[in-house]
Amino acid sequence: MDNLYRDFILEHYRSPHNQGVLDPHDLQYADSNPTCGDEMSMTLRLDAAKERVTDVAFTGRGCA
């Protein structure tokens, strides 16, 4: 079981899903942790009624 999780984590590290910035996007959120330097930003695209998320992307880096 541990190998399964390790392989999953390594595969996501090598080919992260939804990484990047959506252009155009409807919403954007960014935050950081000044203590250790973590940074994260998300962009979201909504449907025409602005009721549902249709796409999401992120960028970021962590201290660990």
PENOR-V404681 format. One record per pair of residues at least 12 apart in sequence whose C-alpha atoms are under 6 Angstrom apart, sorted by sequence separation. I is the first residue (numbers start at 1). J is the second residue. If there is no record, write none. Layout:
I&J + I&J
This chain:
29&41 + 44&56 + 29&42 + 43&56 + 28&42 + 43&57 + 28&43 + 42&57 + 27&43 + 42&58 + 27&44 + 41&58 + 26&44 + 41&59 + 25&44 + 26&45 + 40&59 + 25&45 + 40&60 + 22&43 + 39&60 + 39&61 + 38&61 + 38&62 + 38&63 + 36&63 + 21&57 + 20&57 + 19&57 + 20&58 + 18&57 + 19&58 + 20&59 + 19&59
